[in-house]
Amino acid sequence: MRDIVATIQAEQDEVIRLDHPGVLVVEGGPGTGKTAVALHRVAYLLYARRERLSRQGVLVVGPNPAFLRYIGDVLPSLGETDVVFATPGELFPGVRTSREDSPEVQVLKGGPGAVELVAAAVADRQELPAEPIPVELEDVTVELTASIAERARERARGSGLRHNEAREVFHAGLVDGLVGPAVALIGEDWPELADDVRRELRGHPGVRAAADRLWPALTPRGLLASFYEGRCLVAGHPELFRADGWAWTVSDVPLLDEAAELLGTDGAAERVARAERARAVEYARGVLEVLDADEVFQRDELRAVDLVDAEWLADRHEARDHRDLAERAAADREWTYGHVVVDEAQELSAMDWRVLMRRSPNRSMTVVGDLAQRDAEAGVRDWGEVFGPYVRDRWAHRVLTVNYRTPAEIMAVAAEALAEIDPDAVPPTSVRRGEEPLFRTDLARAIEETRLSEGTFAVIGVDGPLTPRRSKGLEFDAVVVVDPHLMTPADRYVALTRATRRLCVVRRPG
């Protein structure tokens, strides 16, 4: 990273300055400087499009917190600070998770079919009564039947509003559906009768309770939890159920976001804000009345209310939001960014991309990845399949071919793993030569021989603290890779290409 940042090469500079307003995919093997190019491109865009990006900010998505900490110092050093860093497990406000589902469940949750699963879960909560619900009015008792509720439901669904926002439409539909039966039961006829009955039904607590039960206010977390508990479709997907609590996984995050998109707001926050505003105005009005009653302020018959009103005074004392752009953006699910950067993009599922496209309606994105390093079963297999539905053919693809990080001797070992992934793949060309890799059977000896007196060092293994997945995007001066034969070819390729100077491969007996 240090070498690349110091000396941007021609093929990298062309990508950094590319005048493409939409999605740009930068693909390249390990050590080709994809991340450095992406971050320099962000800095370049922040300079070239300063006015717009300074208002909206930039979102940088990386594979793990360690990687984000690693690159987090780069953009500030380039003079840019209005940047939100997040992993895929942090893209829904209030949720921060690195917990992974099994590959099979990742495919189920990450595939495009999950959209229908979430939509079906919402529809399942828009219920019809199994038995008629009696509603006692002043003169008669009318029954809220399944057919009345069904007509109200269709009306609410056809309104174009999201679930929580359509609750009032459903309630109004129930009221309208009950007016006729109630008037018929009363058995009298005068011009105002229907209007009187409608007013009574509209304010009737029993009708409101029925509406709340049949079309409840929902939250994304509550909806998804009930889905997993078995309320919605879980019989068809028992693998979704987790008996060890409701700790959200990375694959749950796009489902929560999808649920939020379908549910909309329940209006609670708006009601609280309106109530607080009303209290502030009432308080300001009281202050003005006190001032008008004070003789000090009664000069030439000029009153305080002649100078200011309660609304203005309340505005002056309204609490200001002093958070910086990054803090406000990270806390707001509906925030849209001026530009989005995605690193290790090959790992993202179809549902992950739906989240990112909502955050980037202008489709200004720099996407960095290497399909040969894909580990996730639900990840990207073809860039065109990912971006075609969103931008059709209006996306650009550039390939970086020069490896600045990995010495040729180490790359020769890694190339064997690459050949297992894709026999036709061509590894990036290393510009440096270095030490021949070591091969050992004893881990302690390998660590002793590989660790340098100065520089960074890591041990990567399938069951160690640093796994291939967690090492993605990182680099170390010296690396010991433990039992690579137990890794998938993609993981093995990643692990073997983290070293910049010295590599030792350990295959333990047994």
Secondary structure per residue as TSV (DSSP state, phi and psi in degrees):
chain	resnum	aa	ss	phi	psi
A	1	M	-	360.0	-45.2
A	2	R	H	-60.9	-43.1
A	3	D	H	-64.3	-40.5
A	4	I	H	-70.1	-42.8
A	5	V	H	-60.7	-37.2
A	6	A	H	-73.9	-31.6
A	7	T	S	-136.8	81.9
A	8	I	-	-68.5	127.3
A	9	Q	-	-90.6	171.4
A	10	A	H	-59.9	-47.4
A	11	E	H	-67.5	-28.5
A	12	Q	H	-74.8	-41.4
A	13	D	H	-64.1	-35.1
A	14	E	H	-61.8	-38.5
A	15	V	H	-70.8	-43.7
A	16	I	H	-57.2	-41.3
A	17	R	T	-98.5	6.8
A	18	L	-	-59.1	126.4
A	19	D	-	-87.2	75.7
A	20	H	-	-128.0	114.2
A	21	P	S	-77.4	-12.4
A	22	G	S	-102.7	-138.4
A	23	V	E	-82.6	126.2
A	24	L	E	-118.0	119.6
A	25	V	E	-98.2	122.6
A	26	V	E	-110.4	110.2
A	27	E	E	-111.7	142.5
A	28	G	E	-175.9	154.0
A	29	G	-	-72.7	-177.9
A	30	P	T	-58.6	140.0
A	31	G	T	78.9	5.2
A	32	T	S	-84.5	-1.8
A	33	G	-	84.3	26.4
A	34	K	H	-58.1	-47.6
A	35	T	H	-65.0	-45.6
A	36	A	H	-60.0	-40.7
A	37	V	H	-62.7	-44.8
A	38	A	H	-61.3	-43.4
A	39	L	H	-70.2	-38.5
A	40	H	H	-65.7	-34.3
A	41	R	H	-65.0	-40.3
A	42	V	H	-59.5	-47.6
A	43	A	H	-60.3	-41.0
A	44	Y	H	-64.1	-43.7
A	45	L	H	-67.3	-37.9
A	46	L	H	-63.1	-30.2
A	47	Y	H	-78.1	-46.0
A	48	A	H	-74.9	-29.5
A	49	R	T	-122.9	44.5
A	50	R	H	-54.1	-47.2
A	51	E	H	-61.2	-47.9
A	52	R	H	-73.2	-45.8
A	53	L	H	-70.3	-28.1
A	54	S	H	-70.4	-22.7
A	55	R	H	-84.2	-34.0
A	56	Q	H	-103.7	-26.2
A	57	G	-	80.8	178.4
A	58	V	E	-127.3	138.3
A	59	L	E	-106.4	126.6
A	60	V	E	-115.0	118.6
A	61	V	E	-108.0	124.9
A	62	G	-	-127.2	169.2
A	63	P	S	-73.6	-26.7
A	64	N	S	-158.7	161.2
A	65	P	H	-59.9	-36.6
A	66	A	H	-61.4	-42.0
A	67	F	H	-63.9	-41.7
A	68	L	H	-67.3	-36.7
A	69	R	H	-65.0	-36.4
A	70	Y	H	-62.5	-42.6
A	71	I	H	-93.9	-10.1
A	72	G	H	-61.8	-25.2
A	73	D	T	-83.6	-11.8
A	74	V	H	-74.9	-50.2
A	75	L	H	-62.8	-45.2
A	76	P	H	-57.0	-35.5
A	77	S	H	-68.8	-20.8
A	78	L	T	-91.8	2.5
A	79	G	T	94.2	14.8
A	80	E	-	-117.9	135.5
A	81	T	-	-130.7	-15.3
A	82	D	-	-83.6	58.4
A	83	V	E	-128.0	133.6
A	84	V	E	-102.2	125.8
A	85	F	E	-104.0	132.4
A	86	A	E	-153.5	149.1
A	87	T	-	-89.9	167.3
A	88	P	G	-58.3	-25.0
A	89	G	G	-82.4	5.6
A	90	E	G	-124.5	16.3
A	91	L	S	-89.0	-0.2
A	92	F	S	-116.0	118.4
A	93	P	T	-54.1	134.4
A	94	G	T	92.8	-7.8
A	95	V	-	-120.7	127.8
A	96	R	-	-135.9	107.5
A	97	T	-	-142.1	147.5
A	98	S	-	-122.0	6.7
A	99	R	-	-71.3	134.7
A	100	E	-	-110.0	142.5
A	101	D	-	-79.8	170.1
A	102	S	-	-65.1	156.3
A	103	P	H	-54.2	-37.6
A	104	E	H	-64.4	-43.0
A	105	V	H	-72.4	-33.4
A	106	Q	H	-59.0	-41.4
A	107	V	H	-64.5	-42.3
A	108	L	H	-65.4	-46.2
A	109	K	H	-75.9	-29.2
A	110	G	H	-91.1	-13.4
A	111	G	S	-76.4	162.0
A	112	P	T	-60.9	-22.8
A	113	G	H	-65.4	-17.6
A	114	A	H	-64.7	-25.0
A	115	V	H	-60.1	-45.2
A	116	E	H	-67.6	-35.1
A	117	L	H	-61.9	-45.2
A	118	V	H	-68.0	-41.9
A	119	A	H	-61.5	-39.0
A	120	A	H	-67.5	-34.9
A	121	A	H	-64.3	-39.8
A	122	V	H	-65.5	-47.6
A	123	A	H	-61.0	-32.7
A	124	D	H	-64.6	-27.4
A	125	R	T	-86.3	-1.0
A	126	Q	S	-97.3	85.8
A	127	E	-	-94.4	166.4
A	128	L	-	-117.4	146.6
A	129	P	-	-70.7	135.1
A	130	A	S	-69.4	-32.4
A	131	E	S	-129.7	151.7
A	132	P	-	-56.9	141.3
A	133	I	E	-101.3	117.3
A	134	P	E	-73.5	136.4
A	135	V	E	-122.7	111.7
A	136	E	E	-86.1	112.9
A	137	L	-	-96.7	-178.6
A	138	E	S	-63.7	-37.4
A	139	D	S	-107.4	-29.8
A	140	V	-	-143.6	168.6
A	141	T	E	-112.7	120.6
A	142	V	E	-108.7	150.4
A	143	E	E	-103.1	129.8
A	144	L	E	-87.5	104.4
A	145	T	-	-93.3	168.9
A	146	A	H	-62.0	-35.5
A	147	S	H	-68.5	-38.3
A	148	I	H	-64.2	-45.4
A	149	A	H	-64.3	-36.0
A	150	E	H	-66.1	-41.0
A	151	R	H	-64.7	-39.2
A	152	A	H	-66.2	-37.5
A	153	R	H	-65.1	-45.2
A	154	E	H	-63.2	-36.6
A	155	R	H	-64.3	-43.7
A	156	A	H	-67.4	-43.3
A	157	R	H	-64.8	-32.3
A	158	G	T	-83.1	-2.4
A	159	S	T	-74.3	-17.8
A	160	G	-	83.1	-1.9
A	161	L	-	-87.0	156.9
A	162	R	-	-75.7	165.3
A	163	H	T	-48.4	-58.7
A	164	N	G	-65.8	-33.6
A	165	E	G	-73.6	-20.4
A	166	A	G	-91.8	2.6
A	167	R	H	-62.0	-39.1
A	168	E	H	-68.7	-32.2
A	169	V	H	-65.3	-42.0
A	170	F	H	-63.0	-45.0
A	171	H	H	-60.5	-43.8
A	172	A	H	-63.6	-35.5
A	173	G	H	-65.3	-39.1
A	174	L	H	-63.1	-44.7
A	175	V	H	-59.4	-49.1
A	176	D	H	-62.5	-37.2
A	177	G	H	-70.2	-24.3
A	178	L	H	-89.0	-17.0
A	179	V	H	-61.1	-50.4
A	180	G	H	-59.0	-52.8
A	181	P	H	-59.0	-37.2
A	182	A	H	-65.9	-44.3
A	183	V	H	-62.1	-40.8
A	184	A	H	-63.2	-38.3
A	185	L	H	-69.2	-36.4
A	186	I	H	-64.0	-35.5
A	187	G	T	75.1	13.6
A	188	E	-	-120.6	167.0
A	189	D	-	-143.9	111.1
A	190	W	-	-140.7	156.3
A	191	P	T	-54.5	-37.7
A	192	E	T	-90.0	-1.2
A	193	L	H	-59.4	-49.7
A	194	A	H	-60.5	-40.3
A	195	D	H	-67.0	-39.3
A	196	D	H	-64.2	-43.1
A	197	V	H	-64.3	-42.3
A	198	R	H	-61.2	-42.8
A	199	R	H	-62.8	-40.5
A	200	E	H	-66.0	-42.4
A	201	L	H	-66.3	-37.9
A	202	R	H	-62.2	-36.3
A	203	G	T	-98.1	6.6
A	204	H	-	-75.5	124.8
A	205	P	H	-62.8	-29.7
A	206	G	H	-67.7	-38.6
A	207	V	H	-68.1	-42.6
A	208	R	H	-61.8	-42.2
A	209	A	H	-63.4	-40.2
A	210	A	H	-65.0	-41.0
A	211	A	H	-63.8	-41.4
A	212	D	H	-66.0	-32.2
A	213	R	H	-76.8	-41.3
A	214	L	H	-82.8	-27.9
A	215	W	S	-135.2	72.9
A	216	P	-	-74.4	154.8
A	217	A	-	-69.1	131.5
A	218	L	-	-124.6	150.0
A	219	T	-	-113.2	154.3
A	220	P	H	-57.0	-44.1
A	221	R	H	-64.9	-44.0
A	222	G	H	-64.0	-40.9
A	223	L	H	-62.6	-47.9
A	224	L	H	-67.9	-36.7
A	225	A	H	-63.1	-43.1
A	226	S	H	-66.9	-33.5
A	227	F	H	-59.2	-48.6
A	228	Y	H	-70.5	-28.7
A	229	E	H	-73.6	-13.9
A	230	G	T	116.1	-1.7
A	231	R	S	-68.3	-36.5
A	232	C	S	-122.0	102.3
A	233	L	S	67.0	1.3
A	234	V	G	-65.6	-21.6
A	235	A	G	-60.4	-31.2
A	236	G	G	-82.8	-13.3
A	237	H	-	-139.1	67.7
A	238	P	G	-61.8	-20.9
A	239	E	G	-69.3	-13.1
A	240	L	G	-76.4	-22.6
A	241	F	-	-72.8	136.1
A	242	R	-	-123.5	122.0
A	243	A	S	-87.0	-3.0
A	244	D	S	-102.2	32.2
A	245	G	-	99.9	-179.7
A	246	W	-	-111.9	45.3
A	247	A	-	-73.6	118.1
A	248	W	-	-67.9	146.6
A	249	T	-	-103.1	168.7
A	250	V	T	-59.3	-36.3
A	251	S	T	-72.0	-18.0
A	252	D	H	-75.9	-26.5
A	253	V	H	-57.8	-49.5
A	254	P	H	-66.7	-26.2
A	255	L	H	-70.4	-39.8
A	256	L	H	-61.5	-41.3
A	257	D	H	-66.6	-39.6
A	258	E	H	-63.3	-42.2
A	259	A	H	-62.0	-43.4
A	260	A	H	-60.8	-36.9
A	261	E	H	-66.5	-37.0
A	262	L	H	-80.3	-31.9
A	263	L	H	-82.9	-40.0
A	264	G	-	70.0	-173.7
A	265	T	-	-82.8	150.1
A	266	D	-	-88.8	1.3
A	267	G	S	84.4	-3.4
A	268	A	H	-63.5	-46.3
A	269	A	H	-62.9	-40.2
A	270	E	H	-66.1	-39.0
A	271	R	H	-64.8	-41.5
A	272	V	H	-63.1	-43.5
A	273	A	H	-62.9	-41.9
A	274	R	H	-64.4	-40.4
A	275	A	H	-65.0	-42.4
A	276	E	H	-64.6	-39.2
A	277	R	H	-64.0	-43.5
A	278	A	H	-62.4	-40.2
A	279	R	H	-65.1	-39.6
A	280	A	H	-64.6	-41.5
A	281	V	H	-66.5	-42.1
A	282	E	H	-62.7	-40.1
A	283	Y	H	-64.5	-43.7
A	284	A	H	-62.4	-38.4
A	285	R	H	-62.6	-39.1
A	286	G	H	-65.2	-39.2
A	287	V	H	-61.3	-43.4
A	288	L	H	-64.6	-37.1
A	289	E	H	-64.9	-38.8
A	290	V	H	-64.0	-43.3
A	291	L	H	-62.8	-40.8
A	292	D	H	-67.0	-27.5
A	293	A	H	-82.7	-13.4
A	294	D	S	-83.6	127.3
A	295	E	G	-60.7	-28.9
A	296	V	G	-59.3	-33.3
A	297	F	G	-95.8	1.2
A	298	Q	-	-98.7	80.5
A	299	R	B	-121.8	130.8
A	300	D	T	54.2	32.1
A	301	E	T	58.9	22.1
A	302	L	B	-91.3	123.0
A	303	R	-	-103.5	159.4
A	304	A	G	-60.0	-37.2
A	305	V	G	-70.1	-13.3
A	306	D	G	-77.1	-19.5
A	307	L	T	-98.4	-41.8
A	308	V	-	-138.4	160.8
A	309	D	-	-116.7	172.7
A	310	A	H	-64.0	-36.2
A	311	E	H	-62.7	-45.2
A	312	W	H	-63.8	-42.8
A	313	L	H	-65.6	-38.4
A	314	A	H	-64.1	-39.3
A	315	D	H	-61.4	-38.9
A	316	R	H	-64.9	-27.7
A	317	H	T	-105.4	6.8
A	318	E	S	-66.8	138.2
A	319	A	-	-64.6	131.8
A	320	R	-	-92.8	148.7
A	321	D	-	-88.6	107.1
A	322	H	-	-96.7	8.5
A	323	R	-	-70.0	149.0
A	324	D	-	-77.2	174.3
A	325	L	H	-58.7	-44.0
A	326	A	H	-61.5	-40.8
A	327	E	H	-66.6	-42.7
A	328	R	H	-66.4	-41.8
A	329	A	H	-65.6	-43.2
A	330	A	H	-65.0	-28.0
A	331	A	H	-89.5	-6.8
A	332	D	-	-112.4	110.2
A	333	R	T	-63.6	-28.1
A	334	E	T	-95.9	9.2
A	335	W	-	-65.9	136.4
A	336	T	-	-114.5	134.2
A	337	Y	-	-95.5	152.8
A	338	G	S	-72.1	-29.1
A	339	H	E	-154.2	145.4
A	340	V	E	-125.8	131.9
A	341	V	E	-113.1	131.5
A	342	V	E	-123.7	117.2
A	343	D	S	-102.3	152.8
A	344	E	S	51.8	44.1
A	345	A	G	-66.4	-19.7
A	346	Q	G	-64.9	-16.2
A	347	E	G	-85.6	-9.8
A	348	L	-	-82.1	142.0
A	349	S	-	-86.2	171.7
A	350	A	H	-59.2	-37.3
A	351	M	H	-70.5	-35.4
A	352	D	H	-59.6	-42.0
A	353	W	H	-66.5	-31.3
A	354	R	H	-62.1	-41.1
A	355	V	H	-60.8	-48.5
A	356	L	H	-66.7	-35.7
A	357	M	H	-67.2	-31.6
A	358	R	H	-66.2	-34.5
A	359	R	H	-77.6	-12.2
A	360	S	-	-134.2	69.4
A	361	P	T	-64.0	-22.9
A	362	N	T	-84.7	-3.1
A	363	R	-	58.4	33.9
A	364	S	-	-92.9	102.2
A	365	M	E	-142.2	143.9
A	366	T	E	-114.4	114.5
A	367	V	E	-110.8	122.8
A	368	V	E	-117.7	129.0
A	369	G	E	-171.5	178.8
A	370	D	-	-149.1	108.3
A	371	L	G	-59.2	-27.0
A	372	A	G	-68.8	-21.0
A	373	Q	G	-96.8	7.7
A	374	R	-	-64.3	127.5
A	375	D	-	-110.7	-34.0
A	376	A	-	-72.6	131.3
A	377	E	T	-62.6	-30.5
A	378	A	T	-91.3	7.6
A	379	G	S	-77.9	-170.8
A	380	V	-	-80.1	133.5
A	381	R	S	-112.3	-21.2
A	382	D	-	-152.9	125.1
A	383	W	H	-64.7	-35.6
A	384	G	H	-62.9	-35.9
A	385	E	H	-66.2	-31.4
A	386	V	H	-73.6	-50.2
A	387	F	H	-94.5	-18.0
A	388	G	H	-53.9	-47.0
A	389	P	H	-64.2	-21.7
A	390	Y	H	-100.0	-39.4
A	391	V	H	-129.3	7.9
A	392	R	T	54.7	-121.1
A	393	D	T	-100.1	12.6
A	394	R	-	-91.2	55.7
A	395	W	E	-138.8	150.6
A	396	A	E	-111.2	149.3
A	397	H	E	-130.2	125.3
A	398	R	E	-127.2	145.4
A	399	V	E	-119.4	131.6
A	400	L	E	-99.4	131.8
A	401	T	-	-116.9	-7.9
A	402	V	E	-106.1	128.5
A	403	N	E	-95.7	112.7
A	404	Y	S	-93.8	-11.9
A	405	R	S	-100.1	-49.2
A	406	T	S	-91.9	121.8
A	407	P	-	-58.6	152.3
A	408	A	H	-58.8	-35.6
A	409	E	H	-64.8	-40.4
A	410	I	H	-72.6	-38.5
A	411	M	H	-64.5	-29.7
A	412	A	H	-63.7	-37.0
A	413	V	H	-70.1	-44.0
A	414	A	H	-65.0	-29.5
A	415	A	H	-62.8	-26.1
A	416	E	H	-65.0	-40.3
A	417	A	H	-67.4	-39.2
A	418	L	H	-61.3	-37.7
A	419	A	H	-64.6	-30.9
A	420	E	H	-68.7	-34.3
A	421	I	H	-72.8	-47.3
A	422	D	-	-150.0	105.7
A	423	P	T	-59.1	-22.6
A	424	D	T	-93.7	-3.8
A	425	A	-	-71.2	143.0
A	426	V	-	-108.3	119.3
A	427	P	-	-67.8	151.7
A	428	P	-	-62.8	149.6
A	429	T	E	-82.0	120.6
A	430	S	E	-76.8	137.5
A	431	V	-	-96.8	-7.1
A	432	R	-	-119.9	151.9
A	433	R	-	-112.9	157.5
A	434	G	-	-157.5	-150.0
A	435	E	-	-77.6	150.0
A	436	E	-	-71.4	139.7
A	437	P	-	-62.1	151.2
A	438	L	E	-96.6	150.2
A	439	F	E	-128.9	121.8
A	440	R	E	-135.7	167.6
A	441	T	S	-115.7	-14.5
A	442	D	-	-107.1	119.7
A	443	L	H	-66.2	-43.9
A	444	A	H	-61.1	-42.5
A	445	R	H	-65.6	-39.5
A	446	A	H	-61.8	-43.9
A	447	I	H	-62.5	-43.0
A	448	E	H	-62.9	-40.3
A	449	E	H	-78.6	-26.8
A	450	T	H	-91.2	-35.9
A	451	R	-	-61.3	132.8
A	452	L	-	-91.2	157.4
A	453	S	S	-66.1	-28.9
A	454	E	S	-134.8	153.0
A	455	G	S	108.0	174.0
A	456	T	-	-86.5	152.8
A	457	F	E	-145.0	143.6
A	458	A	E	-148.5	148.9
A	459	V	E	-114.3	121.2
A	460	I	E	-114.9	126.5
A	461	G	-	-153.8	165.4
A	462	V	T	-68.7	-27.2
A	463	D	T	-119.3	20.0
A	464	G	S	-99.6	179.0
A	465	P	S	-66.1	-27.7
A	466	L	S	-113.5	103.7
A	467	T	-	-91.9	166.1
A	468	P	T	-55.4	-40.0
A	469	R	T	-62.1	-42.3
A	470	R	T	-75.7	-16.4
A	471	S	T	-90.3	-2.6
A	472	K	T	-60.5	134.6
A	473	G	T	82.6	-8.8
A	474	L	-	-98.2	160.9
A	475	E	-	-140.6	150.6
A	476	F	E	-139.3	151.3
A	477	D	E	-64.5	-41.4
A	478	A	E	-133.9	140.7
A	479	V	E	-139.0	137.3
A	480	V	E	-109.7	122.3
A	481	V	E	-104.2	120.5
A	482	V	E	-100.7	126.7
A	483	D	-	49.1	59.1
A	484	P	G	-63.5	-21.6
A	485	H	G	-66.6	-17.7
A	486	L	G	-86.9	-5.4
A	487	M	S	-92.3	158.6
A	488	T	-	-67.8	157.5
A	489	P	H	-54.8	-39.8
A	490	A	H	-65.5	-43.2
A	491	D	H	-64.6	-39.7
A	492	R	H	-63.5	-41.3
A	493	Y	H	-61.6	-42.2
A	494	V	H	-63.7	-51.0
A	495	A	H	-61.0	-39.7
A	496	L	H	-76.2	-8.5
A	497	T	T	-113.7	21.4
A	498	R	-	-89.5	-19.4
A	499	A	E	-84.0	138.2
A	500	T	E	-101.1	-16.6
A	501	R	E	-133.3	-48.9
A	502	R	E	-136.9	136.4
A	503	L	E	-130.1	137.8
A	504	C	E	-130.0	128.4
A	505	V	E	-104.0	123.8
A	506	V	E	-112.8	123.9
A	507	R	-	-120.7	106.4
A	508	R	-	-78.0	146.8
A	509	P	-	-63.9	152.3
A	510	G	-	100.1	360.0
